[in-house]
Amino acid sequence: MIGKRIRELRKESKYTLKDLAAKVGCTDVFISQIEREIASPSISTLKKIANALDVSLVELVEVIDETKNEDTLIIKKNKRINFNLHNDSVLCEILTRDIKNKNMEPLHKLVKPGGGSKGLYFHSGEEFGIVLKGSLVLTVNNKTYDLEEGDAFYFKSTDKHGYENKGNINCELIWVISPPTF
Protein backbone atom coordinates (compact mmCIF):
# COMPACT_ATOMS: atom_id res chain seq x y z
CA MET A 1 0.00 0.00 0.00
CA ILE A 2 2.79 2.48 0.85
CA GLY A 3 4.67 1.56 -2.32
CA LYS A 4 1.67 2.30 -4.49
CA ARG A 5 1.16 5.65 -2.75
CA ILE A 6 4.83 6.58 -3.23
CA ARG A 7 4.57 5.75 -6.93
CA GLU A 8 1.42 7.91 -7.26
CA LEU A 9 3.02 10.88 -5.51
CA ARG A 10 6.29 10.47 -7.44
CA LYS A 11 4.44 10.53 -10.75
CA GLU A 12 2.32 13.52 -9.65
CA SER A 13 5.59 15.33 -8.88
CA LYS A 14 6.92 14.27 -12.31
CA TYR A 15 9.96 12.63 -10.74
CA THR A 16 11.69 9.64 -12.29
CA LEU A 17 12.93 6.87 -10.00
CA LYS A 18 16.41 8.38 -10.31
CA ASP A 19 15.15 11.87 -9.42
CA LEU A 20 13.49 10.64 -6.23
CA ALA A 21 16.43 8.40 -5.32
CA ALA A 22 18.83 11.35 -5.63
CA LYS A 23 16.65 13.46 -3.32
CA VAL A 24 16.36 10.63 -0.78
CA GLY A 25 20.01 9.54 -0.95
CA CYS A 26 19.48 5.96 -2.10
CA THR A 27 19.40 4.03 -5.36
CA ASP A 28 16.64 4.04 -7.93
CA VAL A 29 16.55 0.26 -7.61
CA PHE A 30 15.67 0.61 -3.91
CA ILE A 31 12.90 3.12 -4.68
CA SER A 32 11.55 0.73 -7.31
CA GLN A 33 11.59 -2.14 -4.80
CA ILE A 34 9.71 0.01 -2.28
CA GLU A 35 7.11 0.94 -4.89
CA ARG A 36 6.64 -2.73 -5.79
CA GLU A 37 6.39 -3.68 -2.08
CA ILE A 38 9.50 -5.87 -2.36
CA ALA A 39 11.51 -3.77 0.11
CA SER A 40 10.32 -2.30 3.40
CA PRO A 41 11.95 1.07 4.13
CA SER A 42 12.90 2.29 7.59
CA ILE A 43 11.02 5.16 9.22
CA SER A 44 14.02 7.37 8.45
CA THR A 45 13.86 6.50 4.74
CA LEU A 46 10.08 7.01 4.66
CA LYS A 47 10.56 10.47 6.18
CA LYS A 48 13.16 11.32 3.54
CA ILE A 49 10.80 10.13 0.79
CA ALA A 50 7.95 12.18 2.27
CA ASN A 51 10.17 15.27 2.44
CA ALA A 52 11.34 14.77 -1.14
CA LEU A 53 7.71 14.50 -2.28
CA ASP A 54 6.76 17.53 -0.14
CA VAL A 55 4.18 15.65 1.94
CA SER A 56 3.95 14.59 5.57
CA LEU A 57 4.62 10.99 6.50
CA VAL A 58 0.89 10.59 7.23
CA GLU A 59 0.02 11.81 3.74
CA LEU A 60 2.53 9.33 2.36
CA VAL A 61 0.99 6.33 4.10
CA GLU A 62 -2.60 7.52 4.04
CA VAL A 63 -4.92 5.92 1.54
CA ILE A 64 -7.07 8.54 -0.11
CA ASP A 65 -10.59 7.71 0.98
CA GLU A 66 -14.03 9.08 1.58
CA THR A 67 -13.38 9.72 5.28
CA LYS A 68 -11.47 12.93 4.49
CA ASN A 69 -14.61 15.04 4.84
CA GLU A 70 -15.98 13.26 7.89
CA ASP A 71 -16.03 14.71 11.40
CA THR A 72 -12.58 14.22 12.91
CA LEU A 73 -13.60 14.35 16.58
CA ILE A 74 -14.22 10.59 16.70
CA ILE A 75 -12.21 8.07 14.70
CA LYS A 76 -14.00 4.74 14.43
CA LYS A 77 -11.75 1.69 14.63
CA ASN A 78 -12.50 0.68 11.04
CA LYS A 79 -11.67 4.20 9.77
CA ARG A 80 -8.13 4.43 11.20
CA ILE A 81 -5.15 4.92 8.92
CA ASN A 82 -3.04 1.76 9.10
CA PHE A 83 0.50 1.15 7.97
CA ASN A 84 3.25 -1.39 8.53
CA LEU A 85 6.91 -0.77 9.31
CA HIS A 86 10.08 -2.83 9.24
CA ASN A 87 9.01 -5.74 7.05
CA ASP A 88 5.57 -5.82 8.67
CA SER A 89 7.03 -6.41 12.15
CA VAL A 90 5.36 -3.24 13.48
CA LEU A 91 1.73 -2.46 12.70
CA CYS A 92 0.63 1.14 13.33
CA GLU A 93 -2.74 2.83 13.45
CA ILE A 94 -2.95 6.61 13.58
CA LEU A 95 -5.61 7.52 16.13
CA THR A 96 -6.50 10.93 14.68
CA ARG A 97 -7.05 12.68 11.37
CA ASP A 98 -5.85 15.99 9.95
CA ILE A 99 -2.49 15.66 11.68
CA LYS A 100 -1.28 19.01 10.24
CA ASN A 101 -3.45 20.82 12.77
CA LYS A 102 -2.50 18.75 15.82
CA ASN A 103 0.22 19.16 18.46
CA MET A 104 0.53 15.44 19.14
CA GLU A 105 0.23 12.23 17.20
CA PRO A 106 -1.30 9.26 19.03
CA LEU A 107 -0.54 5.83 17.61
CA HIS A 108 -1.80 2.34 18.42
CA LYS A 109 1.13 -0.01 17.76
CA LEU A 110 1.37 -3.76 17.58
CA VAL A 111 4.97 -4.99 17.66
CA LYS A 112 5.36 -8.62 16.65
CA PRO A 113 7.88 -10.88 18.43
CA GLY A 114 11.33 -9.96 17.12
CA GLY A 115 9.98 -6.73 15.66
CA GLY A 116 11.00 -3.21 16.49
CA SER A 117 12.64 -0.07 15.22
CA LYS A 118 15.68 -1.90 13.83
CA GLY A 119 18.13 0.52 15.42
CA LEU A 120 18.24 3.84 17.20
CA TYR A 121 16.97 7.13 15.80
CA PHE A 122 16.14 10.64 17.02
CA HIS A 123 14.13 13.70 16.00
CA SER A 124 12.64 16.78 17.62
CA GLY A 125 9.89 16.59 20.23
CA GLU A 126 8.78 14.31 23.04
CA GLU A 127 7.26 10.84 23.27
CA PHE A 128 4.97 9.07 25.69
CA GLY A 129 3.68 5.52 25.67
CA ILE A 130 2.04 2.78 27.68
CA VAL A 131 2.27 -0.96 27.16
CA LEU A 132 -1.23 -2.46 26.99
CA LYS A 133 -0.24 -6.11 26.43
CA GLY A 134 2.99 -8.06 26.19
CA SER A 135 6.45 -6.63 26.78
CA LEU A 136 8.85 -4.25 25.06
CA VAL A 137 12.52 -3.42 25.39
CA LEU A 138 12.97 0.35 25.07
CA THR A 139 16.42 1.88 24.62
CA VAL A 140 16.96 5.59 25.30
CA ASN A 141 20.47 7.08 25.25
CA ASN A 142 22.01 3.58 25.31
CA LYS A 143 20.13 2.62 28.49
CA THR A 144 17.76 -0.34 28.15
CA TYR A 145 14.39 -0.60 29.90
CA ASP A 146 12.29 -3.77 30.09
CA LEU A 147 8.65 -2.72 29.95
CA GLU A 148 5.69 -4.95 30.76
CA GLU A 149 1.93 -4.54 30.62
CA GLY A 150 0.91 -1.32 32.36
CA ASP A 151 4.39 0.28 32.25
CA ALA A 152 4.61 3.76 30.76
CA PHE A 153 7.47 5.85 29.36
CA TYR A 154 8.18 9.49 28.57
CA PHE A 155 11.34 10.88 26.96
CA LYS A 156 12.69 13.61 24.70
CA SER A 157 12.72 12.51 21.07
CA THR A 158 16.10 14.19 20.65
CA ASP A 159 17.54 11.35 22.74
CA LYS A 160 18.59 8.40 20.60
CA HIS A 161 15.92 5.77 21.03
CA GLY A 162 14.68 2.47 19.70
CA TYR A 163 12.55 -0.48 20.70
CA GLU A 164 12.20 -4.22 20.23
CA ASN A 165 9.79 -6.94 21.23
CA LYS A 166 12.01 -9.70 22.61
CA GLY A 167 9.02 -11.62 23.95
CA ASN A 168 7.11 -14.44 22.28
CA ILE A 169 3.74 -12.66 22.01
CA ASN A 170 2.68 -9.43 20.32
CA CYS A 171 3.27 -6.22 22.24
CA GLU A 172 0.36 -3.79 22.02
CA LEU A 173 0.87 -0.19 23.07
CA ILE A 174 -0.29 3.39 22.73
CA TRP A 175 2.53 5.68 21.60
CA VAL A 176 2.16 9.47 21.46
CA ILE A 177 4.63 11.70 19.60
CA SER A 178 4.68 15.49 19.92
CA PRO A 179 4.94 17.24 17.57
CA PRO A 180 3.63 14.81 14.93
CA THR A 181 6.42 13.21 12.94
CA PHE A 182 4.46 10.86 10.74
Accessible surface in RSA format (square Angstrom, percent):
REM  Atomic radii and reference values for relative SASA: ProtOr
REM  Chains: A
REM  Algorithm: Lee & Richards
REM  Probe-radius: 1.40
REM  Slices: 20
REM RES _ NUM      All-atoms   Total-Side   Main-Chain    Non-polar    All polar
REM                ABS   REL    ABS   REL    ABS   REL    ABS   REL    ABS   REL
RES MET A   1   106.61  55.2  75.98  50.3  30.63  72.9  70.13  59.6  36.49  48.3
RES ILE A   2    20.04  11.4  18.93  14.1   1.11   2.7  19.04  13.7   1.00   2.7
RES GLY A   3     0.69   0.9   0.00   N/A   0.69   0.9   0.00   0.0   0.69   1.5
RES LYS A   4   132.52  64.6 132.23  81.1   0.29   0.7  75.11  67.6  57.41  61.1
RES ARG A   5    29.10  12.2  27.85  14.2   1.25   3.0   9.62  13.1  19.48  11.8
RES ILE A   6     0.06   0.0   0.06   0.0   0.00   0.0   0.06   0.0   0.00   0.0
RES ARG A   7    75.02  31.5  75.02  38.2   0.00   0.0  22.32  30.5  52.70  31.9
RES GLU A   8    70.47  40.5  63.93  48.4   6.54  15.6  35.53  68.7  34.95  28.5
RES LEU A   9    13.73   7.6  13.41   9.6   0.32   0.8  13.41   9.4   0.32   0.9
RES ARG A  10    19.93   8.4  19.93  10.2   0.00   0.0   0.00   0.0  19.93  12.1
RES LYS A  11   125.29  61.1 111.40  68.4  13.89  33.1  67.37  60.6  57.92  61.7
RES GLU A  12   126.41  72.6  95.28  72.1  31.13  74.1  50.76  98.2  75.65  61.8
RES SER A  13    44.81  37.9  20.30  27.1  24.51  56.5  16.25  34.6  28.57  40.0
RES LYS A  14   179.33  87.5 151.11  92.7  28.22  67.2 112.04 100.8  67.29  71.7
RES TYR A  15    54.51  25.5  48.41  27.5   6.10  15.9  24.25  18.2  30.26  37.3
RES THR A  16    77.68  55.3  73.63  74.6   4.05   9.7  74.92 100.6   2.76   4.2
RES LEU A  17    52.34  29.1  50.07  35.8   2.27   5.7  50.07  35.2   2.27   6.1
RES LYS A  18   146.57  71.5 141.16  86.6   5.40  12.9  84.88  76.4  61.68  65.7
RES ASP A  19    60.33  42.3  54.69  54.4   5.64  13.3  12.47  29.3  47.86  47.7
RES LEU A  20     0.00   0.0   0.00   0.0   0.00   0.0   0.00   0.0   0.00   0.0
RES ALA A  21     4.00   3.7   3.99   6.1   0.02   0.0   3.99   5.6   0.02   0.0
RES ALA A  22    82.72  76.1  49.33  76.1  33.39  76.0  60.72  85.5  22.00  58.3
RES LYS A  23   117.14  57.1  80.53  49.4  36.61  87.2  39.42  35.5  77.73  82.8
RES VAL A  24     9.20   6.1   2.03   1.8   7.17  17.3   2.36   2.1   6.84  18.6
RES GLY A  25    69.34  85.5   0.00   N/A  69.34  85.5  35.32  96.9  34.02  76.2
RES CYS A  26    41.42  31.3  16.91  18.9  24.50  57.6  28.14  71.3  13.27  14.3
RES THR A  27    82.67  58.8  76.66  77.7   6.01  14.3  75.62 101.6   7.05  10.7
RES ASP A  28    42.78  30.0  40.58  40.4   2.20   5.2   1.03   2.4  41.75  41.6
RES VAL A  29    91.09  59.9  87.95  79.6   3.13   7.6  91.09  79.1   0.00   0.0
RES PHE A  30    58.75  29.4  58.07  36.0   0.68   1.8  58.59  35.5   0.15   0.4
RES ILE A  31     0.16   0.1   0.16   0.1   0.00   0.0   0.16   0.1   0.00   0.0
RES SER A  32    22.24  18.8  21.43  28.6   0.81   1.9   7.30  15.5  14.94  20.9
RES GLN A  33    56.49  31.6  56.49  41.3   0.00   0.0   0.71   1.5  55.79  42.3
RES ILE A  34     3.10   1.8   1.58   1.2   1.52   3.7   1.58   1.1   1.52   4.1
RES GLU A  35     5.94   3.4   2.65   2.0   3.29   7.8   0.05   0.1   5.90   4.8
RES ARG A  36   125.29  52.6 101.80  51.9  23.50  55.9  53.27  72.8  72.02  43.7
RES GLU A  37    98.61  56.6  70.25  53.1  28.35  67.5  43.71  84.5  54.90  44.8
RES ILE A  38   111.23  63.3  78.36  58.4  32.87  79.2  83.51  60.1  27.72  75.2
RES ALA A  39    23.47  21.6  11.21  17.3  12.25  27.9  18.08  25.5   5.38  14.3
RES SER A  40    44.18  37.3  20.09  26.8  24.09  55.5  14.73  31.4  29.45  41.3
RES PRO A  41    11.27   8.2   9.60   8.8   1.68   6.1  10.42   8.6   0.86   5.3
RES SER A  42    46.27  39.1  40.29  53.8   5.99  13.8  36.03  76.7  10.25  14.4
RES ILE A  43     9.89   5.6   9.38   7.0   0.51   1.2   9.38   6.8   0.51   1.4
RES SER A  44    57.00  48.2  49.05  65.5   7.96  18.3  32.17  68.5  24.83  34.8
RES THR A  45    25.08  17.8  25.04  25.4   0.04   0.1   1.97   2.6  23.11  34.9
RES LEU A  46     1.85   1.0   1.85   1.3   0.00   0.0   1.85   1.3   0.00   0.0
RES LYS A  47    44.09  21.5  43.09  26.4   1.00   2.4  37.01  33.3   7.08   7.5
RES LYS A  48   106.27  51.8 102.68  63.0   3.59   8.5  53.19  47.9  53.07  56.5
RES ILE A  49     0.08   0.0   0.08   0.1   0.00   0.0   0.08   0.1   0.00   0.0
RES ALA A  50     2.31   2.1   2.31   3.6   0.00   0.0   2.31   3.3   0.00   0.0
RES ASN A  51   113.94  78.6  94.35  91.2  19.59  47.2  27.86  67.0  86.08  83.2
RES ALA A  52    17.02  15.7   1.19   1.8  15.83  36.0  10.84  15.3   6.19  16.4
RES LEU A  53     9.91   5.5   0.05   0.0   9.86  24.8   1.07   0.8   8.84  23.8
RES ASP A  54   133.70  93.7 111.65 111.1  22.05  52.1  32.72  77.0 100.99 100.7
RES VAL A  55    30.78  20.3  18.63  16.9  12.16  29.3  24.54  21.3   6.24  16.9
RES SER A  56    34.55  29.2  21.31  28.4  13.24  30.5  31.64  67.4   2.91   4.1
RES LEU A  57     5.67   3.2   2.00   1.4   3.67   9.2   2.00   1.4   3.67   9.9
RES VAL A  58     9.08   6.0   9.08   8.2   0.00   0.0   9.08   7.9   0.00   0.0
RES GLU A  59    42.47  24.4  42.25  32.0   0.22   0.5  14.18  27.4  28.28  23.1
RES LEU A  60     0.00   0.0   0.00   0.0   0.00   0.0   0.00   0.0   0.00   0.0
RES VAL A  61     0.81   0.5   0.10   0.1   0.71   1.7   0.17   0.1   0.64   1.7
RES GLU A  62    10.62   6.1  10.37   7.8   0.25   0.6   0.07   0.1  10.55   8.6
RES VAL A  63    72.28  47.6  68.04  61.6   4.24  10.2  70.26  61.0   2.02   5.5
RES ILE A  64   106.23  60.4  86.74  64.6  19.48  47.0  86.74  62.5  19.48  52.9
RES ASP A  65    44.44  31.1  29.42  29.3  15.02  35.5  28.10  66.1  16.34  16.3
RES GLU A  66   130.31  74.8 107.69  81.5  22.62  53.9  70.03 135.5  60.28  49.2
RES THR A  67     5.98   4.3   5.37   5.4   0.62   1.5   4.13   5.6   1.85   2.8
RES LYS A  68   102.44  50.0  81.08  49.8  21.36  50.9  51.89  46.7  50.55  53.8
RES ASN A  69   148.12 102.1 113.65 109.8  34.47  83.0  35.48  85.4 112.65 108.9
RES GLU A  70    80.58  46.3  68.04  51.5  12.53  29.8  36.97  71.5  43.60  35.6
RES ASP A  71   111.55  78.1  85.41  85.0  26.13  61.8  47.88 112.7  63.66  63.5
RES THR A  72    49.94  35.5  40.46  41.0   9.47  22.6  14.05  18.9  35.89  54.3
RES LEU A  73   146.16  81.4 119.49  85.5  26.67  67.0 125.71  88.3  20.45  55.0
RES ILE A  74   113.46  64.6 101.72  75.8  11.74  28.3 103.51  74.5   9.95  27.0
RES ILE A  75    32.68  18.6  12.15   9.1  20.53  49.5  13.27   9.6  19.41  52.7
RES LYS A  76   136.22  66.5 133.11  81.7   3.11   7.4  80.39  72.4  55.83  59.5
RES LYS A  77   153.02  74.7 141.82  87.0  11.20  26.7  84.75  76.3  68.27  72.7
RES ASN A  78   127.83  88.2  90.48  87.4  37.35  89.9  46.49 111.9  81.35  78.6
RES LYS A  79    66.76  32.6  60.82  37.3   5.94  14.1  36.86  33.2  29.90  31.9
RES ARG A  80    57.49  24.1  46.41  23.7  11.08  26.4   0.19   0.3  57.30  34.7
RES ILE A  81    12.30   7.0   6.67   5.0   5.62  13.5  12.06   8.7   0.24   0.6
RES ASN A  82    69.15  47.7  64.93  62.7   4.22  10.2  25.03  60.3  44.11  42.6
RES PHE A  83     4.62   2.3   0.45   0.3   4.16  10.8   4.12   2.5   0.50   1.4
RES ASN A  84    64.47  44.5  55.67  53.8   8.80  21.2   7.15  17.2  57.32  55.4
RES LEU A  85     1.08   0.6   0.29   0.2   0.79   2.0   1.08   0.8   0.00   0.0
RES HIS A  86     9.56   5.2   5.26   3.7   4.31  11.0   6.17   6.4   3.40   4.0
RES ASN A  87   114.94  79.3  91.10  88.0  23.83  57.4  30.79  74.1  84.15  81.3
RES ASP A  88    72.52  50.8  71.36  71.0   1.16   2.7  13.44  31.6  59.08  58.9
RES SER A  89    16.72  14.1  14.91  19.9   1.81   4.2  16.72  35.6   0.00   0.0
RES VAL A  90     0.00   0.0   0.00   0.0   0.00   0.0   0.00   0.0   0.00   0.0
RES LEU A  91    53.58  29.8  51.97  37.2   1.62   4.1  52.16  36.6   1.42   3.8
RES CYS A  92     1.31   1.0   0.00   0.0   1.31   3.1   0.00   0.0   1.31   1.4
RES GLU A  93    30.12  17.3  30.12  22.8   0.00   0.0  12.00  23.2  18.12  14.8
RES ILE A  94     0.98   0.6   0.52   0.4   0.47   1.1   0.52   0.4   0.47   1.3
RES LEU A  95    45.18  25.2  29.51  21.1  15.67  39.4  29.85  21.0  15.33  41.3
RES THR A  96    16.00  11.4  14.22  14.4   1.78   4.2   8.51  11.4   7.49  11.3
RES ARG A  97    16.54   6.9  14.40   7.3   2.14   5.1   8.95  12.2   7.59   4.6
RES ASP A  98    75.59  52.9  54.70  54.4  20.89  49.4  22.24  52.3  53.35  53.2
RES ILE A  99    13.96   7.9   9.35   7.0   4.61  11.1   9.35   6.7   4.61  12.5
RES LYS A 100   146.48  71.5 110.82  68.0  35.66  84.9  75.88  68.3  70.60  75.2
RES ASN A 101   113.54  78.3  79.36  76.7  34.18  82.3  30.19  72.7  83.34  80.6
RES LYS A 102    71.07  34.7  57.72  35.4  13.35  31.8  47.59  42.8  23.48  25.0
RES ASN A 103   129.78  89.5 122.12 118.0   7.66  18.4  30.61  73.7  99.18  95.9
RES MET A 104   108.33  56.1 107.37  71.1   0.96   2.3  85.11  72.4  23.22  30.8
RES GLU A 105     0.00   0.0   0.00   0.0   0.00   0.0   0.00   0.0   0.00   0.0
RES PRO A 106    26.93  19.6  26.93  24.5   0.00   0.0  26.93  22.2   0.00   0.0
RES LEU A 107     0.00   0.0   0.00   0.0   0.00   0.0   0.00   0.0   0.00   0.0
RES HIS A 108    35.75  19.5  35.38  24.6   0.37   0.9  29.34  30.2   6.41   7.5
RES LYS A 109     2.50   1.2   2.50   1.5   0.00   0.0   0.00   0.0   2.50   2.7
RES LEU A 110    44.69  24.9  44.53  31.9   0.15   0.4  44.53  31.3   0.15   0.4
RES VAL A 111     0.00   0.0   0.00   0.0   0.00   0.0   0.00   0.0   0.00   0.0
RES LYS A 112    78.09  38.1  78.09  47.9   0.00   0.0  40.31  36.3  37.78  40.2
RES PRO A 113    62.34  45.4  40.36  36.8  21.98  79.9  40.95  33.8  21.39 133.0
RES GLY A 114    44.21  54.5   0.00   N/A  44.21  54.5  31.72  87.0  12.49  28.0
RES GLY A 115     0.53   0.7   0.00   N/A   0.53   0.7   0.21   0.6   0.32   0.7
RES GLY A 116     1.63   2.0   0.00   N/A   1.63   2.0   1.49   4.1   0.14   0.3
RES SER A 117     9.05   7.6   1.22   1.6   7.83  18.0   0.13   0.3   8.92  12.5
RES LYS A 118   127.91  62.4  85.06  52.2  42.86 102.0  73.45  66.1  54.47  58.0
RES GLY A 119    46.73  57.6   0.00   N/A  46.73  57.6  37.30 102.4   9.43  21.1
RES LEU A 120    79.26  44.1  46.38  33.2  32.89  82.7  46.39  32.6  32.88  88.5
RES TYR A 121    46.95  21.9  41.17  23.4   5.78  15.0  40.64  30.5   6.30   7.8
RES PHE A 122   122.36  61.2 102.63  63.6  19.74  51.4 102.63  62.2  19.74  56.5
RES HIS A 123    29.23  16.0  19.49  13.5   9.74  24.9  27.07  27.9   2.17   2.5
RES SER A 124    73.40  62.0  66.28  88.5   7.12  16.4  44.20  94.1  29.20  40.9
RES GLY A 125    21.74  26.8   0.00   N/A  21.74  26.8  11.11  30.5  10.63  23.8
RES GLU A 126    72.48  41.6  71.54  54.1   0.94   2.2  17.67  34.2  54.81  44.8
RES GLU A 127     2.83   1.6   1.22   0.9   1.60   3.8   1.60   3.1   1.23   1.0
RES PHE A 128    79.33  39.7  79.04  49.0   0.29   0.8  79.04  47.9   0.29   0.8
RES GLY A 129     0.00   0.0   0.00   N/A   0.00   0.0   0.00   0.0   0.00   0.0
RES ILE A 130    56.40  32.1  56.40  42.0   0.00   0.0  56.40  40.6   0.00   0.0
RES VAL A 131     0.88   0.6   0.00   0.0   0.88   2.1   0.00   0.0   0.88   2.4
RES LEU A 132    66.82  37.2  55.38  39.6  11.44  28.8  58.60  41.2   8.22  22.1
RES LYS A 133   122.10  59.6 122.10  74.9   0.00   0.0  71.17  64.1  50.93  54.3
RES GLY A 134    14.79  18.2   0.00   N/A  14.79  18.2   8.17  22.4   6.62  14.8
RES SER A 135    39.19  33.1  38.39  51.2   0.79   1.8  21.85  46.5  17.34  24.3
RES LEU A 136     1.59   0.9   0.00   0.0   1.59   4.0   0.61   0.4   0.98   2.6
RES VAL A 137    20.84  13.7  20.22  18.3   0.61   1.5  20.22  17.6   0.61   1.7
RES LEU A 138     3.85   2.1   3.85   2.8   0.00   0.0   3.85   2.7   0.00   0.0
RES THR A 139    27.87  19.8  27.87  28.3   0.00   0.0  12.41  16.7  15.46  23.4
RES VAL A 140    17.03  11.2  15.18  13.7   1.85   4.5  15.18  13.2   1.85   5.0
RES ASN A 141    86.29  59.5  67.80  65.5  18.50  44.5  26.77  64.4  59.52  57.5
RES ASN A 142   127.37  87.8  97.47  94.2  29.90  72.0  29.30  70.5  98.07  94.8
RES LYS A 143   125.48  61.2 121.79  74.7   3.69   8.8  73.53  66.2  51.95  55.3
RES THR A 144    80.84  57.5  56.06  56.8  24.78  59.1  33.82  45.4  47.02  71.1
RES TYR A 145    87.51  40.9  83.86  47.7   3.65   9.5  61.26  46.0  26.25  32.4
RES ASP A 146   112.40  78.7  88.19  87.8  24.21  57.2  32.19  75.8  80.21  80.0
RES LEU A 147    15.96   8.9  15.28  10.9   0.68   1.7  15.28  10.7   0.68   1.8
RES GLU A 148   112.48  64.6 112.48  85.1   0.00   0.0  26.71  51.7  85.76  70.0
RES GLU A 149   118.44  68.0  97.66  73.9  20.78  49.5  27.51  53.2  90.93  74.2
RES GLY A 150    49.91  61.5   0.00   N/A  49.91  61.5  29.73  81.6  20.18  45.2
RES ASP A 151    57.07  40.0  52.05  51.8   5.02  11.9  12.10  28.5  44.97  44.9
RES ALA A 152    56.74  52.2  29.48  45.5  27.26  62.0  29.71  41.8  27.03  71.6
RES PHE A 153    17.78   8.9   8.42   5.2   9.36  24.4  17.77  10.8   0.01   0.0
RES TYR A 154   140.36  65.5 112.64  64.1  27.72  72.1  93.77  70.5  46.59  57.4
RES PHE A 155    17.54   8.8  10.75   6.7   6.79  17.7  17.54  10.6   0.00   0.0
RES LYS A 156   128.44  62.7 126.98  77.9   1.46   3.5  69.71  62.7  58.73  62.6
RES SER A 157     0.00   0.0   0.00   0.0   0.00   0.0   0.00   0.0   0.00   0.0
RES THR A 158    81.26  57.8  65.28  66.2  15.98  38.1  53.49  71.8  27.77  42.0
RES ASP A 159    37.18  26.0  35.27  35.1   1.91   4.5   1.91   4.5  35.27  35.2
RES LYS A 160   108.67  53.0 107.71  66.1   0.96   2.3  50.91  45.8  57.76  61.5
RES HIS A 161     0.21   0.1   0.21   0.1   0.00   0.0   0.21   0.2   0.00   0.0
RES GLY A 162     2.53   3.1   0.00   N/A   2.53   3.1   2.53   6.9   0.00   0.0
RES TYR A 163     8.75   4.1   0.14   0.1   8.61  22.4   3.15   2.4   5.60   6.9
RES GLU A 164    68.15  39.1  68.07  51.5   0.08   0.2  17.03  32.9  51.12  41.7
RES ASN A 165     0.11   0.1   0.11   0.1   0.00   0.0   0.00   0.0   0.11   0.1
RES LYS A 166   141.42  69.0 105.30  64.6  36.12  86.0  59.93  53.9  81.48  86.8
RES GLY A 167    28.18  34.7   0.00   N/A  28.18  34.7  20.47  56.2   7.70  17.3
RES ASN A 168   136.15  93.9 111.38 107.6  24.77  59.7  38.63  93.0  97.52  94.3
RES ILE A 169   107.53  61.2 103.22  76.9   4.31  10.4 107.19  77.2   0.34   0.9
RES ASN A 170    63.61  43.9  55.33  53.5   8.28  19.9  10.65  25.6  52.97  51.2
RES CYS A 171     0.00   0.0   0.00   0.0   0.00   0.0   0.00   0.0   0.00   0.0
RES GLU A 172    35.46  20.4  35.46  26.8   0.00   0.0   3.56   6.9  31.90  26.0
RES LEU A 173     0.00   0.0   0.00   0.0   0.00   0.0   0.00   0.0   0.00   0.0
RES ILE A 174    43.83  24.9  43.83  32.7   0.00   0.0  43.83  31.6   0.00   0.0
RES TRP A 175     1.41   0.6   1.41   0.7   0.00   0.0   0.60   0.3   0.81   1.3
RES VAL A 176    25.98  17.1  25.04  22.7   0.94   2.3  25.04  21.8   0.94   2.5
RES ILE A 177     7.64   4.4   7.64   5.7   0.00   0.0   7.64   5.5   0.00   0.0
RES SER A 178    38.59  32.6  37.07  49.5   1.52   3.5  14.61  31.1  23.97  33.6
RES PRO A 179    65.56  47.8  65.56  59.8   0.00   0.0  65.56  54.1   0.00   0.0
RES PRO A 180    35.00  25.5  14.24  13.0  20.76  75.4  14.73  12.2  20.27 126.0
RES THR A 181    30.01  21.3  12.32  12.5  17.69  42.2  18.69  25.1  11.32  17.1
RES PHE A 182     8.08   4.0   4.78   3.0   3.30   8.6   8.01   4.9   0.07   0.2
END  Absolute sums over single chains surface
CHAIN  1 A     9800.5       7994.1       1806.4       5292.7       4507.8
END  Absolute sums over all chains
TOTAL          9800.5       7994.1       1806.4       5292.7       4507.8
